[in-house]
């Protein structure tokens, strides 16, 4: 019997303390904005690919 998922909750936390490794090219002050912008770009790319099918 197939299972249908009606709700999916995703939580994320951005730690700007600098304790972990940082990707090259990102400044400390704008790091979270860069992460959000990249995530939004990826979401729009996936939505565009799904709508083209």
PDB file of N, H, CA, C and O in Angstrom:
ATOM      1  N   UNK A   1       0.845  -1.177   0.000  1.00  0.00           N
ATOM      2  CA  UNK A   1       0.000   0.000   0.000  1.00  0.00           C
ATOM      3  C   UNK A   1       0.897   1.250   0.000  1.00  0.00           C
ATOM      4  O   UNK A   1       1.747   1.391   0.879  1.00  0.00           O
ATOM      5  N   UNK A   2       0.722   2.140  -0.953  1.00  0.00           N
ATOM      6  H   UNK A   2       0.032   2.025  -1.667  1.00  0.00           H
ATOM      7  CA  UNK A   2       1.564   3.347  -1.007  1.00  0.00           C
ATOM      8  C   UNK A   2       1.245   4.314   0.124  1.00  0.00           C
ATOM      9  O   UNK A   2       0.122   4.374   0.625  1.00  0.00           O
ATOM     10  N   UNK A   3       2.256   5.060   0.505  1.00  0.00           N
ATOM     11  H   UNK A   3       3.168   5.012   0.099  1.00  0.00           H
ATOM     12  CA  UNK A   3       2.111   6.065   1.558  1.00  0.00           C
ATOM     13  C   UNK A   3       2.158   7.446   0.915  1.00  0.00           C
ATOM     14  O   UNK A   3       3.043   7.732   0.109  1.00  0.00           O
ATOM     15  N   UNK A   4       1.215   8.289   1.269  1.00  0.00           N
ATOM     16  H   UNK A   4       0.496   8.057   1.924  1.00  0.00           H
ATOM     17  CA  UNK A   4       1.164   9.658   0.742  1.00  0.00           C
ATOM     18  C   UNK A   4       1.618  10.629   1.829  1.00  0.00           C
ATOM     19  O   UNK A   4       1.089  10.621   2.941  1.00  0.00           O
ATOM     20  N   UNK A   5       2.598  11.460   1.500  1.00  0.00           N
ATOM     21  H   UNK A   5       3.028  11.466   0.597  1.00  0.00           H
ATOM     22  CA  UNK A   5       3.077  12.482   2.428  1.00  0.00           C
ATOM     23  C   UNK A   5       2.334  13.771   2.111  1.00  0.00           C
ATOM     24  O   UNK A   5       2.457  14.304   1.009  1.00  0.00           O
ATOM     25  N   UNK A   6       1.572  14.271   3.060  1.00  0.00           N
ATOM     26  H   UNK A   6       1.472  13.838   3.956  1.00  0.00           H
ATOM     27  CA  UNK A   6       0.776  15.474   2.839  1.00  0.00           C
ATOM     28  C   UNK A   6       1.456  16.726   3.358  1.00  0.00           C
ATOM     29  O   UNK A   6       1.120  17.835   2.942  1.00  0.00           O
ATOM     30  N   UNK A   7       2.392  16.561   4.248  1.00  0.00           N
ATOM     31  H   UNK A   7       2.665  15.660   4.586  1.00  0.00           H
ATOM     32  CA  UNK A   7       3.060  17.731   4.820  1.00  0.00           C
ATOM     33  C   UNK A   7       4.521  17.389   5.065  1.00  0.00           C
ATOM     34  O   UNK A   7       4.837  16.323   5.594  1.00  0.00           O
ATOM     35  N   UNK A   8       5.406  18.292   4.679  1.00  0.00           N
ATOM     36  H   UNK A   8       5.149  19.158   4.249  1.00  0.00           H
ATOM     37  CA  UNK A   8       6.826  18.112   4.884  1.00  0.00           C
ATOM     38  C   UNK A   8       7.378  19.387   5.500  1.00  0.00           C
ATOM     39  O   UNK A   8       7.240  20.470   4.932  1.00  0.00           O
ATOM     40  N   UNK A   9       7.998  19.256   6.649  1.00  0.00           N
ATOM     41  H   UNK A   9       8.110  18.376   7.111  1.00  0.00           H
ATOM     42  CA  UNK A   9       8.549  20.415   7.345  1.00  0.00           C
ATOM     43  C   UNK A   9      10.061  20.316   7.317  1.00  0.00           C
ATOM     44  O   UNK A   9      10.636  19.318   7.751  1.00  0.00           O
ATOM     45  N   UNK A  10      10.705  21.358   6.802  1.00  0.00           N
ATOM     46  H   UNK A  10      10.238  22.169   6.449  1.00  0.00           H
ATOM     47  CA  UNK A  10      12.157  21.407   6.734  1.00  0.00           C
ATOM     48  C   UNK A  10      12.627  22.598   7.550  1.00  0.00           C
ATOM     49  O   UNK A  10      12.180  23.725   7.340  1.00  0.00           O
ATOM     50  N   UNK A  11      13.528  22.337   8.477  1.00  0.00           N
ATOM     51  H   UNK A  11      13.891  21.421   8.648  1.00  0.00           H
ATOM     52  CA  UNK A  11      14.078  23.409   9.310  1.00  0.00           C
ATOM     53  C   UNK A  11      15.580  23.484   9.061  1.00  0.00           C
ATOM     54  O   UNK A  11      16.246  22.462   8.894  1.00  0.00           O
ATOM     55  N   UNK A  12      16.102  24.704   9.037  1.00  0.00           N
ATOM     56  H   UNK A  12      15.561  25.534   9.173  1.00  0.00           H
ATOM     57  CA  UNK A  12      17.536  24.904   8.836  1.00  0.00           C
ATOM     58  C   UNK A  12      18.023  25.974   9.795  1.00  0.00           C
ATOM     59  O   UNK A  12      17.278  26.881  10.166  1.00  0.00           O
ATOM     60  N   UNK A  13      19.268  25.859  10.189  1.00  0.00           N
ATOM     61  H   UNK A  13      19.873  25.122   9.888  1.00  0.00           H
ATOM     62  CA  UNK A  13      19.868  26.845  11.078  1.00  0.00           C
ATOM     63  C   UNK A  13      21.208  27.243  10.474  1.00  0.00           C
ATOM     64  O   UNK A  13      22.015  26.387  10.111  1.00  0.00           O
ATOM     65  N   UNK A  14      21.435  28.541  10.372  1.00  0.00           N
ATOM     66  H   UNK A  14      20.780  29.236  10.667  1.00  0.00           H
ATOM     67  CA  UNK A  14      22.687  29.062   9.838  1.00  0.00           C
ATOM     68  C   UNK A  14      23.508  29.558  11.013  1.00  0.00           C
ATOM     69  O   UNK A  14      23.071  30.431  11.763  1.00  0.00           O
ATOM     70  N   UNK A  15      24.694  29.002  11.168  1.00  0.00           N
ATOM     71  H   UNK A  15      25.049  28.293  10.559  1.00  0.00           H
ATOM     72  CA  UNK A  15      25.581  29.390  12.253  1.00  0.00           C
ATOM     73  C   UNK A  15      26.671  30.297  11.692  1.00  0.00           C
ATOM     74  O   UNK A  15      27.497  29.860  10.891  1.00  0.00           O
ATOM     75  N   UNK A  16      26.672  31.553  12.112  1.00  0.00           N
ATOM     76  H   UNK A  16      26.001  31.908  12.762  1.00  0.00           H
ATOM     77  CA  UNK A  16      27.642  32.512  11.608  1.00  0.00           C
ATOM     78  C   UNK A  16      28.797  32.728  12.571  1.00  0.00           C
ATOM     79  O   UNK A  16      29.515  33.721  12.456  1.00  0.00           O
ATOM     80  N   UNK A  17      28.987  31.828  13.510  1.00  0.00           N
ATOM     81  H   UNK A  17      28.403  31.021  13.604  1.00  0.00           H
ATOM     82  CA  UNK A  17      30.054  31.995  14.487  1.00  0.00           C
ATOM     83  C   UNK A  17      31.426  31.751  13.876  1.00  0.00           C
ATOM     84  O   UNK A  17      32.433  32.144  14.465  1.00  0.00           O
ATOM     85  N   UNK A  18      31.493  31.120  12.721  1.00  0.00           N
ATOM     86  H   UNK A  18      30.675  30.801  12.242  1.00  0.00           H
ATOM     87  CA  UNK A  18      32.773  30.877  12.066  1.00  0.00           C
ATOM     88  C   UNK A  18      33.471  29.630  12.574  1.00  0.00           C
ATOM     89  O   UNK A  18      34.647  29.424  12.275  1.00  0.00           O
ATOM     90  N   UNK A  19      32.790  28.806  13.324  1.00  0.00           N
ATOM     91  H   UNK A  19      31.835  28.974  13.568  1.00  0.00           H
ATOM     92  CA  UNK A  19      33.386  27.595  13.869  1.00  0.00           C
ATOM     93  C   UNK A  19      33.654  26.531  12.814  1.00  0.00           C
ATOM     94  O   UNK A  19      34.593  25.747  12.949  1.00  0.00           O
ATOM     95  N   UNK A  20      32.849  26.498  11.778  1.00  0.00           N
ATOM     96  H   UNK A  20      32.086  27.135  11.669  1.00  0.00           H
ATOM     97  CA  UNK A  20      33.010  25.499  10.728  1.00  0.00           C
ATOM     98  C   UNK A  20      33.808  26.050   9.568  1.00  0.00           C
ATOM     99  O   UNK A  20      34.245  27.200   9.589  1.00  0.00           O
ATOM    100  N   UNK A  21      33.992  25.229   8.564  1.00  0.00           N
ATOM    101  H   UNK A  21      33.637  24.294   8.547  1.00  0.00           H
ATOM    102  CA  UNK A  21      34.720  25.693   7.385  1.00  0.00           C
ATOM    103  C   UNK A  21      33.804  26.544   6.519  1.00  0.00           C
ATOM    104  O   UNK A  21      32.603  26.284   6.437  1.00  0.00           O
ATOM    105  N   UNK A  22      34.360  27.547   5.883  1.00  0.00           N
ATOM    106  H   UNK A  22      35.335  27.758   5.950  1.00  0.00           H
ATOM    107  CA  UNK A  22      33.595  28.440   5.028  1.00  0.00           C
ATOM    108  C   UNK A  22      34.002  28.198   3.582  1.00  0.00           C
ATOM    109  O   UNK A  22      35.141  27.828   3.298  1.00  0.00           O
ATOM    110  N   UNK A  23      33.071  28.408   2.688  1.00  0.00           N
ATOM    111  H   UNK A  23      32.146  28.708   2.918  1.00  0.00           H
ATOM    112  CA  UNK A  23      33.380  28.264   1.275  1.00  0.00           C
ATOM    113  C   UNK A  23      34.147  29.485   0.798  1.00  0.00           C
ATOM    114  O   UNK A  23      33.944  30.594   1.290  1.00  0.00           O
ATOM    115  N   UNK A  24      35.020  29.267  -0.155  1.00  0.00           N
ATOM    116  H   UNK A  24      35.184  28.366  -0.555  1.00  0.00           H
ATOM    117  CA  UNK A  24      35.844  30.357  -0.671  1.00  0.00           C
ATOM    118  C   UNK A  24      34.975  31.379  -1.379  1.00  0.00           C
ATOM    119  O   UNK A  24      34.013  31.019  -2.057  1.00  0.00           O
ATOM    120  N   UNK A  25      35.309  32.656  -1.225  1.00  0.00           N
ATOM    121  H   UNK A  25      36.090  32.949  -0.673  1.00  0.00           H
ATOM    122  CA  UNK A  25      34.597  33.709  -1.916  1.00  0.00           C
ATOM    123  C   UNK A  25      33.454  34.308  -1.137  1.00  0.00           C
ATOM    124  O   UNK A  25      32.813  35.239  -1.625  1.00  0.00           O
ATOM    125  N   UNK A  26      33.171  33.824   0.040  1.00  0.00           N
ATOM    126  H   UNK A  26      33.691  33.067   0.437  1.00  0.00           H
ATOM    127  CA  UNK A  26      32.069  34.367   0.832  1.00  0.00           C
ATOM    128  C   UNK A  26      32.624  35.200   1.967  1.00  0.00           C
ATOM    129  O   UNK A  26      33.540  34.780   2.674  1.00  0.00           O
ATOM    130  N   UNK A  27      32.068  36.368   2.133  1.00  0.00           N
ATOM    131  H   UNK A  27      31.324  36.710   1.558  1.00  0.00           H
ATOM    132  CA  UNK A  27      32.480  37.203   3.252  1.00  0.00           C
ATOM    133  C   UNK A  27      31.702  36.800   4.495  1.00  0.00           C
ATOM    134  O   UNK A  27      30.616  36.230   4.392  1.00  0.00           O
ATOM    135  N   UNK A  28      32.246  37.090   5.656  1.00  0.00           N
ATOM    136  H   UNK A  28      33.128  37.553   5.740  1.00  0.00           H
ATOM    137  CA  UNK A  28      31.594  36.696   6.908  1.00  0.00           C
ATOM    138  C   UNK A  28      30.287  37.443   7.109  1.00  0.00           C
ATOM    139  O   UNK A  28      29.320  36.855   7.594  1.00  0.00           O
ATOM    140  N   UNK A  29      30.225  38.735   6.747  1.00  0.00           N
ATOM    141  H   UNK A  29      31.010  39.213   6.353  1.00  0.00           H
ATOM    142  CA  UNK A  29      29.026  39.522   7.015  1.00  0.00           C
ATOM    143  C   UNK A  29      27.869  39.156   6.097  1.00  0.00           C
ATOM    144  O   UNK A  29      26.720  39.202   6.535  1.00  0.00           O
ATOM    145  N   UNK A  30      28.120  38.797   4.854  1.00  0.00           N
ATOM    146  H   UNK A  30      29.054  38.759   4.498  1.00  0.00           H
ATOM    147  CA  UNK A  30      27.047  38.499   3.913  1.00  0.00           C
ATOM    148  C   UNK A  30      26.871  37.027   3.648  1.00  0.00           C
ATOM    149  O   UNK A  30      26.217  36.657   2.673  1.00  0.00           O
ATOM    150  N   UNK A  31      27.431  36.176   4.477  1.00  0.00           N
ATOM    151  H   UNK A  31      27.962  36.477   5.269  1.00  0.00           H
ATOM    152  CA  UNK A  31      27.396  34.737   4.240  1.00  0.00           C
ATOM    153  C   UNK A  31      25.998  34.171   4.214  1.00  0.00           C
ATOM    154  O   UNK A  31      25.672  33.385   3.324  1.00  0.00           O
ATOM    155  N   UNK A  32      25.156  34.549   5.169  1.00  0.00           N
ATOM    156  H   UNK A  32      25.420  35.187   5.892  1.00  0.00           H
ATOM    157  CA  UNK A  32      23.809  33.975   5.219  1.00  0.00           C
ATOM    158  C   UNK A  32      22.963  34.465   4.052  1.00  0.00           C
ATOM    159  O   UNK A  32      22.119  33.724   3.547  1.00  0.00           O
ATOM    160  N   UNK A  33      23.176  35.692   3.621  1.00  0.00           N
ATOM    161  H   UNK A  33      23.862  36.294   4.032  1.00  0.00           H
ATOM    162  CA  UNK A  33      22.433  36.197   2.460  1.00  0.00           C
ATOM    163  C   UNK A  33      22.834  35.432   1.206  1.00  0.00           C
ATOM    164  O   UNK A  33      21.990  35.153   0.354  1.00  0.00           O
ATOM    165  N   UNK A  34      24.109  35.092   1.085  1.00  0.00           N
ATOM    166  H   UNK A  34      24.795  35.319   1.777  1.00  0.00           H
ATOM    167  CA  UNK A  34      24.567  34.306  -0.056  1.00  0.00           C
ATOM    168  C   UNK A  34      23.951  32.912  -0.049  1.00  0.00           C
ATOM    169  O   UNK A  34      23.572  32.386  -1.095  1.00  0.00           O
ATOM    170  N   UNK A  35      23.855  32.324   1.127  1.00  0.00           N
ATOM    171  H   UNK A  35      24.162  32.751   1.978  1.00  0.00           H
ATOM    172  CA  UNK A  35      23.269  30.984   1.255  1.00  0.00           C
ATOM    173  C   UNK A  35      21.800  31.022   0.849  1.00  0.00           C
ATOM    174  O   UNK A  35      21.332  30.147   0.121  1.00  0.00           O
ATOM    175  N   UNK A  36      21.083  32.020   1.312  1.00  0.00           N
ATOM    176  H   UNK A  36      21.463  32.731   1.904  1.00  0.00           H
ATOM    177  CA  UNK A  36      19.659  32.143   0.987  1.00  0.00           C
ATOM    178  C   UNK A  36      19.486  32.372  -0.509  1.00  0.00           C
ATOM    179  O   UNK A  36      18.611  31.766  -1.127  1.00  0.00           O
ATOM    180  N   UNK A  37      20.302  33.236  -1.097  1.00  0.00           N
ATOM    181  H   UNK A  37      21.012  33.728  -0.594  1.00  0.00           H
ATOM    182  CA  UNK A  37      20.197  33.508  -2.530  1.00  0.00           C
ATOM    183  C   UNK A  37      20.474  32.252  -3.350  1.00  0.00           C
ATOM    184  O   UNK A  37      19.782  31.989  -4.334  1.00  0.00           O
ATOM    185  N   UNK A  38      21.470  31.485  -2.957  1.00  0.00           N
ATOM    186  H   UNK A  38      22.032  31.699  -2.158  1.00  0.00           H
ATOM    187  CA  UNK A  38      21.791  30.248  -3.669  1.00  0.00           C
ATOM    188  C   UNK A  38      20.651  29.237  -3.541  1.00  0.00           C
ATOM    189  O   UNK A  38      20.309  28.558  -4.509  1.00  0.00           O
ATOM    190  N   UNK A  39      20.070  29.138  -2.354  1.00  0.00           N
ATOM    191  H   UNK A  39      20.347  29.690  -1.568  1.00  0.00           H
ATOM    192  CA  UNK A  39      18.952  28.213  -2.150  1.00  0.00           C
ATOM    193  C   UNK A  39      17.747  28.605  -2.989  1.00  0.00           C
ATOM    194  O   UNK A  39      17.094  27.743  -3.577  1.00  0.00           O
ATOM    195  N   UNK A  40      17.447  29.900  -3.049  1.00  0.00           N
ATOM    196  H   UNK A  40      17.978  30.600  -2.571  1.00  0.00           H
ATOM    197  CA  UNK A  40      16.324  30.378  -3.856  1.00  0.00           C
ATOM    198  C   UNK A  40      16.566  30.072  -5.336  1.00  0.00           C
ATOM    199  O   UNK A  40      15.648  29.649  -6.040  1.00  0.00           O
ATOM    200  N   UNK A  41      17.789  30.282  -5.807  1.00  0.00           N
ATOM    201  H   UNK A  41      18.535  30.626  -5.236  1.00  0.00           H
ATOM    202  CA  UNK A  41      18.116  29.969  -7.199  1.00  0.00           C
ATOM    203  C   UNK A  41      17.908  28.491  -7.498  1.00  0.00           C
ATOM    204  O   UNK A  41      17.364  28.134  -8.543  1.00  0.00           O
ATOM    205  N   UNK A  42      18.339  27.638  -6.584  1.00  0.00           N
ATOM    206  H   UNK A  42      18.781  27.928  -5.735  1.00  0.00           H
ATOM    207  CA  UNK A  42      18.176  26.202  -6.790  1.00  0.00           C
ATOM    208  C   UNK A  42      16.714  25.793  -6.789  1.00  0.00           C
ATOM    209  O   UNK A  42      16.310  24.945  -7.585  1.00  0.00           O
ATOM    210  N   UNK A  43      15.915  26.383  -5.908  1.00  0.00           N
ATOM    211  H   UNK A  43      16.243  27.072  -5.261  1.00  0.00           H
ATOM    212  CA  UNK A  43      14.483  26.063  -5.859  1.00  0.00           C
ATOM    213  C   UNK A  43      13.808  26.464  -7.165  1.00  0.00           C
ATOM    214  O   UNK A  43      13.026  25.695  -7.723  1.00  0.00           O
ATOM    215  N   UNK A  44      14.109  27.672  -7.654  1.00  0.00           N
ATOM    216  H   UNK A  44      14.745  28.296  -7.201  1.00  0.00           H
ATOM    217  CA  UNK A  44      13.507  28.110  -8.907  1.00  0.00           C
ATOM    218  C   UNK A  44      13.948  27.241 -10.077  1.00  0.00           C
ATOM    219  O   UNK A  44      13.155  26.979 -10.981  1.00  0.00           O
ATOM    220  N   UNK A  45      15.179  26.797 -10.075  1.00  0.00           N
ATOM    221  H   UNK A  45      15.824  27.010  -9.340  1.00  0.00           H
ATOM    222  CA  UNK A  45      15.661  25.908 -11.136  1.00  0.00           C
ATOM    223  C   UNK A  45      14.900  24.581 -11.116  1.00  0.00           C
ATOM    224  O   UNK A  45      14.496  24.077 -12.164  1.00  0.00           O
ATOM    225  N   UNK A  46      14.707  24.023  -9.930  1.00  0.00           N
ATOM    226  H   UNK A  46      15.035  24.432  -9.078  1.00  0.00           H
ATOM    227  CA  UNK A  46      13.974  22.757  -9.807  1.00  0.00           C
ATOM    228  C   UNK A  46      12.525  22.934 -10.227  1.00  0.00           C
ATOM    229  O   UNK A  46      11.978  22.090 -10.937  1.00  0.00           O
ATOM    230  N   UNK A  47      11.895  24.024  -9.797  1.00  0.00           N
ATOM    231  H   UNK A  47      12.339  24.710  -9.221  1.00  0.00           H
ATOM    232  CA  UNK A  47      10.504  24.270 -10.191  1.00  0.00           C
ATOM    233  C   UNK A  47      10.374  24.439 -11.702  1.00  0.00           C
ATOM    234  O   UNK A  47       9.412  23.958 -12.301  1.00  0.00           O
ATOM    235  N   UNK A  48      11.325  25.113 -12.311  1.00  0.00           N
ATOM    236  H   UNK A  48      12.106  25.504 -11.824  1.00  0.00           H
ATOM    237  CA  UNK A  48      11.290  25.299 -13.770  1.00  0.00           C
ATOM    238  C   UNK A  48      11.432  23.966 -14.487  1.00  0.00           C
ATOM    239  O   UNK A  48      10.728  23.701 -15.461  1.00  0.00           O
ATOM    240  N   UNK A  49      12.355  23.118 -14.000  1.00  0.00           N
ATOM    241  H   UNK A  49      12.927  23.334 -13.208  1.00  0.00           H
ATOM    242  CA  UNK A  49      12.549  21.796 -14.614  1.00  0.00           C
ATOM    243  C   UNK A  49      11.298  20.943 -14.478  1.00  0.00           C
ATOM    244  O   UNK A  49      10.932  20.228 -15.411  1.00  0.00           O
ATOM    245  N   UNK A  50      10.636  21.009 -13.320  1.00  0.00           N
ATOM    246  H   UNK A  50      10.933  21.590 -12.562  1.00  0.00           H
ATOM    247  CA  UNK A  50       9.427  20.213 -13.102  1.00  0.00           C
ATOM    248  C   UNK A  50       8.261  20.714 -13.946  1.00  0.00           C
ATOM    249  O   UNK A  50       7.434  19.916 -14.387  1.00  0.00           O
ATOM    250  N   UNK A  51       8.184  22.020 -14.175  1.00  0.00           N
ATOM    251  H   UNK A  51       8.856  22.668 -13.816  1.00  0.00           H
ATOM    252  CA  UNK A  51       7.079  22.544 -14.976  1.00  0.00           C
ATOM    253  C   UNK A  51       7.280  22.262 -16.472  1.00  0.00           C
ATOM    254  O   UNK A  51       6.313  22.281 -17.234  1.00  0.00           O
ATOM    255  N   UNK A  52       8.509  22.004 -16.896  1.00  0.00           N
ATOM    256  H   UNK A  52       9.294  21.989 -16.278  1.00  0.00           H
ATOM    257  CA  UNK A  52       8.774  21.724 -18.298  1.00  0.00           C
ATOM    258  C   UNK A  52       8.448  20.288 -18.671  1.00  0.00           C
ATOM    259  O   UNK A  52       8.343  19.972 -19.856  1.00  0.00           O
ATOM    260  N   UNK A  53       8.288  19.427 -17.705  1.00  0.00           N
ATOM    261  H   UNK A  53       8.373  19.683 -16.743  1.00  0.00           H
ATOM    262  CA  UNK A  53       8.028  18.001 -17.998  1.00  0.00           C
ATOM    263  C   UNK A  53       6.662  17.777 -18.506  1.00  0.00           C
ATOM    264  O   UNK A  53       6.290  16.640 -18.796  1.00  0.00           O
TER     265      UNK A  53
END
